[in-house]
Amino acid sequence: VLSRYLGAWHDDFMGGTQVQNFEQEWAEAFGVRNALAVNSATSGLYAAMGAAGVGPGDEIITAPITFAASGNCALYLGANVKFVDIRADTYCLDPAQLEAAITPRTKAIIPVDHTGQPCDMEAINAIAARHGIAVIEDAAHAHGARYQGKGLGTVGDIGSFSFQASKNLNSGEGGIILTNDPELADTCHSIHRCGRARGG
C-alpha cells in the first residue's frame, strides 16, 4: 500500500509518491544525484555489484567483519570473495593490506563502514583508481556518519544503506542505494526492476 510498486507499466511503476519523495529527500540530504529505494541493503549491494559488472570468474574484496551479504552478493553473481583483514583501531578494511590482494580478476572493493566508523576511503579510492576497480560502500549502519565532510555512502562509486530493524534508522526492512554516476544509477534501476529500463 505504501510502496505502490506494480508489476505492469503505470504512473507508480517505480514506486508511489512515498517512495519517490523518500528517494529525492535522501539524495538531497546526502548531496548526490541518484537514490534508489530497495527492499534491503542486500538487494542494494546485489544491484550495485551487478551495475559495476561483477560476474562469473571475477572477484570482490571486502572485510571479514561484516554481515554475510557483503560477500554473498558476489557469490550470487558467480564471482569469488577475497577477504582483507581489518585495522585494529577501526575494525574497517586495512588499505595497507588491500593492494597486495588485488589480482587481474578483481572487479570491486566493498569497504564496510563498520558500526558507522569510516573506512580510510581516501586510501581505498586511490588504490581502486590505480587498478580501475569500482568501490561499493557497504554503509548499512553508517547513516549520518561523515568522512572528510562527506556522508558515508557517497565517497565511493555507489553506497548501500540498510533500514532493517537493528539499524540506527529503520523501517523494519528496506534499503537505499546512492550514486552520482548516471550510468551506474540506470543499471541499478534496471537490475532492481527485473531488467526493465528506467521510465519504460
Order of alpha helices (4+ residues) and beta strands (2+ residues): alpha-beta-alpha-beta-alpha-beta-alpha-beta-alpha-beta-beta-beta-beta-beta-alpha
